């Protein structure tokens, strides 16, 4: 049985860019979405993980194997 990812495809895309040091503005431009939408995806992920910020979310996603450092 395949494990289902905790993240949506878009959330994963955003966190992969965040972990590679892209700003919210850069991510929005690159993905063709608004900065508000990027922040909403980040907030949703933080809430799903039960953590209190982007840095903690990245650490937790790495720990869970949901995110990899390139």
VENPEJO-V592161 format. One line per field, one symbol per residue. burial: 1 if it has 16 or more other C-alpha atoms within 10 Angstrom, else 0. A space follows every 10 residues. Layout:
burial->???
This chain:
burial->0000001000 1101111110 0001001100 0000100100 1110110010 1001001101 1000001000
